[in-house]
Amino acid sequence: MRADPLRFLDAELEALKQQGLYRRLRVLEDEQKAKTTFDHRQVVNLSSNNYLGLTTHPTLRERALEATRTLGVGSGSVRTIAGTMAIHMELERRLAEFKKTEAVVVFQSGFAANAGTVAAVLTKDDVVVSDELNHASIIDGARLSRATVKVFPHKDVDGARKILRGLPAGQRSLLITDGVFSMDGDLGALPELCALAEEFGCIMMVDDAHASGVFGKNGRGTIDHFDVHGRVDIQVGTLSKAFGALGGYVAGSRSLIEFLYHRARPFLFSTSHPPAVAATCLGAIDVLMQEPQIIDRLWENTRFFKAGLAGLGFNTGLSESPITPVIAGEGALAMKLSDRLFEEGVFAQGIAFPTVARDKARVRTIVTATHTREELQFALDTFAKVGRELGII
Ligand SMILES: Cc1ncc(COP(=O)(O)O)c(C=O)c1O
């Protein structure tokens, strides 16, 4: 019998177990909502990116069902062959209007949007100047592009300036930051970085995955929040988090979008969304425009929960968004905190090295617009109990 050539993977998995980094997937047995059931346990859910509760919004649910009834379940092709349906074009038109840009291209995910765009726009002769905490999809896109990657310390605008100053005159470069950093919940230094991009003539790109539907008027993102419209050449947003469905998009000039139609590999070589996904995202735009009070509720809940955690004495870092880390320190302690919270009825995912620095392991909490005050108070009481038990507060 042939020896299994993948046997080495068992050793890799064993090493993860030894380092306490092996994670079993938690299984959601109900809908993705504020209080739900994972692994047979009912929990207050502080782990989803479902900021506005749109995964179960009646309008979105109805739009998905209607699109399935009238347009079927699949697009059947990549966008560039037979898979561009009228509803895909409608979504791109509506998103461009929403983002106040000339045009938008929709990808299958935010990951595909970031990686596909960076890899398409840059060549091996170019330079990417990237915040050290930027998302993995940006890093992968940069690797695929074969451009030189230069990393500046987190939010260190002077650090970015130093790198740009050291580049040869006329060097094409892309300056890139997350709008909201996914592990710490802090905001990218958009106004300062836009000024830098203007000074050095670089392409300015912002990954606004966690800001889409959360920051700015009607959830238009950090570009709107900081009022830097027209100063960010490439805006990436996601449809997978606050929008409640799935997908990513790039907003920018008509030329950028036309170019990505021709060169972005996930667009060219991977099948487009089922019509129900596009219809759901159109429904999400309608909800953001017609029910902006949902975003207000998200922020009221965010303020309440952050104040509660800080009042208990937890280290919650420098978050400015509904993402609030509860920093425990060492990886094993963060995982223990997460496990004990779960046993007590609160789901907040533990996150350790290499996703975050070794001494900054944490549980990450994300409140949503649809959490009730009672649910948030229960979560705070549980954090207090478990935090004291583990000596974190
Ligand atoms: C900062 C950031 N960018 C991009 C993505 C990818 O978005 P999506 O889940 O739509 O692929 C994520 C999500 O994990 C993210 O946190």
The ligand as a Gaussian input file, in Angstrom:
#p B3LYP/6-31G(d) Opt

LIG

0 1
 C       -9.735000      43.893000       7.685000
 C      -10.372000      42.843000       6.832000
 N      -10.267000      42.922000       5.492000
 C      -10.837000      42.015000       4.692000
 C      -11.531000      40.947000       5.205000
 C      -12.117000      39.921000       4.279000
 O      -13.475000      40.122000       4.100000
 P      -14.430000      38.899000       3.690000
 O      -14.802000      38.182000       4.947000
 O      -15.569000      39.557000       2.992000
 O      -13.637000      38.031000       2.783000
 C      -11.684000      40.816000       6.571000
 C      -12.497000      39.703000       7.126000
 O      -12.120000      38.815000       7.730000
 C      -11.078000      41.785000       7.419000
 O      -11.173000      41.679000       8.753000

